[in-house]
Amino acid sequence: MKLLSRSQEDYLEEIYKQVLKNGQAKVTDISLALNVKKASVTGALNALADKKLINYEPYSKITMTKEGEKLARVILNKHESLCDFFENILGLSKQEASENACQMEHIVSEKFFANFVKFSDFIRDYSRKNPDFIRSFRDII
């Protein structure tokens, strides 16, 4: 995997979401979604294109390369897994869960994340067999 800054990961994740939804991404849409200036988006797009993670030329549609798509899926999977755990296990609001997931997705190691997924799966399996488990946990938090 290519080493990216947190900001570049955020851009790549947003581009991926837009490509999934619309078949392409646009500077204006990225700018609005990430609440940044278009000039910042352009700089990030150039950096991601240099790393061969996106296809980008000024004033043309933005699409993903295979490597970019693969990396974006990993980033988005981390975000969604963390967010789901925070919301459905820890009982955080959707917004707080998403904000925390967005912070953590960039800093956790691959080993941490792999073990986190196993732990999350264990908790879910256990709570299916013991429906009061999550409720009992929430009573103490």
N, C-alpha and C positions, 0 to 999 in steps of 0.2 A: 504494500500500500504506500502511496505517496504521502510524504509528510506535509500536512497542511496546517495553516494557522486556524485558530478557532473561527475567525471571521470568514476565511475561505470555506471552511466546512459549512458554516451557516449559508453562504451563498450557494454552494453546491447542493445542499439540501433543498433550498427554496427553488432553485432551477429545476431540480428533479421533480418536485411536487407540481410545478407548473407544466413541465413537459408531460407528466402523467395525465394531467387534467386537460391540457390544450394541444398537446403534440409539439409544443415549442414554448420558449419563455421569451419575455420582452423586458427591456431595460426598465420601462415605466412600471410594469407590474412587480418586478423585483424590488425596485425602489420603494414602492408603496408597501409591499409586504414586510420588508425589513426596516422600514422607516429610516432610510438613508437617502442621500442625494444621488442623483443620476451619475454624477462624476465619480462617486465612490463605486457605484455599480460597474461602470465602465472599466475602472482600474482593476477591480476584482475579476471581471470577465477576461481581461487581457491576461492576468496571471493564471487563471484556470485554463485558458486556451493554450498558454505557453507550456503548461504541464500536461497538455493533451487530454484534459478531462471533459472539455466541452468544445463544441464547434461554434466559433464566434467570429464574425466580421462585422464592423460597424454598419448599422442600418439594415442588418439582415436578421433572420430568425436565429435563436439560440437553441441548440440541441445538445444532447449528451453523446460523448463517445462511449464505447463499451466499458472502458476502464472507469470513466467518470460515473456511469450508471451503477456499476458494481460498488464503487466507493460510496456513492450517495445512498444506496440501499442499506449499506452497513450503518451509516450515520443515522438514517431515518429509523432503522430497526432499533438502534440504541435508544433514540428519543422515545419512540412509541412504547418500548418495553419498560423503560424507566417511568414514563408518564402513567402507564397502566398500573404499575405496582404502587406508585405514590397515591394514585386516586382510589383504586379499588381495594388495596390492602391497607395502606396507611390512612386512608380517609381524607386526603387533602382535596381541596376544591380542584376543579378541572384547570383553572388558571394557575393556581399555585403548583400543581403537579407539573404542568407544562413548563413553567418558569424554572423549576428545580431541575427537571429533565434536561432542559436546554443548557443549563450550566454544567451539569454532570456529564452529558454525552461526550463532551470534548476532553475530559480529563481522566476518565476511567480506562484502565488498561484492558487489554483483550482478555487476560486471565480473570480479572475482576468481573468483567461483563459475562464471560462464559459461566463463572460460578454464580453470579447473580441470577442468570436465566435458570440455572438448575435449581437454585433456592426458590425462586418465584414459582417454578413448576411444582416443586415439592409442596409449597404452601397451598397452591391451588388444588393439587391432588388430595392433600390431607383435608382441606376444607370441604371437598366434595363428599368425603367419607364422614366428616364431622361438621355438619352445617353450622353448628354454634361456634366453631373455632374463631372465625373472623369477628363475629359479634362479640365474643368474649374478649378478644384482643382489643377491639375498639372501646370496650367498657373501661379498659385501663389506660387508654390514651386521652 
